């Protein structure tokens, strides 16, 4: 019921918000450009926050609409720069104009994290407005922080210590990851060969996922009583997820003991992934 209420509230306002942004872009008022960029960023955050409650086809539709608006705004700015470049002003030259800002470099909606073999923390999540993307062989350490929500996409061979996420975690296009922590809602789309050790009060949802291990965060009680909804289960005989094994808990427990002092070495992280997954 809670998910339905969130979705209903989202559908009641989000299309109107996108329509207003489209009008702003089409009117082409340069003075409103910064406000439009911020509006797109805010809309992206709203979509990410509502993602766990939305059907996948609606989520994809609105992601495509946001991308279309972003591209339209970029084209408008490029067109405006071109007009400025070829206009000649007569009179005294007072100085060189500042170079135009490249929207694709500075727009937070389009920025990717792109990290490899690094440790990321709350500052990285805050800088990227709640989204981490294109990570390879990293550790995301959020154990001592509380953030409202998190969007992960295109992440592989990475250990993600969630800490206590007050809202939802949306993970899409990932492989060979370990997630550990507490979340209010968890949704996976197109994720494979991944283990999750979570505390959550809501149903974990899986869409087009394979080889997912799921267990509780509390290592002393490996029996998993978590509620899981696999949208593909009705169309195939083999389950896409299994309860996390006692052996997986044991290996994770040893790694976490090392991580109490500092994040273990890259080789230790790779060894954990290799033995659990």
Secondary structure, 3 states (H helix, E strand, C coil): CHHHHHHHHHHHHHHHHHHHHHHHHHHCCHHHHHHHHHHHHHHHHHHHHHHHHCCHHHHHHHHHHHHHHHHHHHHHHHHHHHHHHHCCCCCCCCCCCCCCCCHHHHCCCCCCCCEECCEECHHHHHHCCCEEEEEECCEEECCCCCCCCEEEEEEEEEEEEEEECCCEEEEEEEEEEEEEEECCEEEEEEEEEEEEEEECCCCEEEECCEEEEEEECCCCCCCCCCCEEECCHHHCCCCCEEECCHHHHHHHHHHHHHHCCCCCCHHHHHHHHHHHC
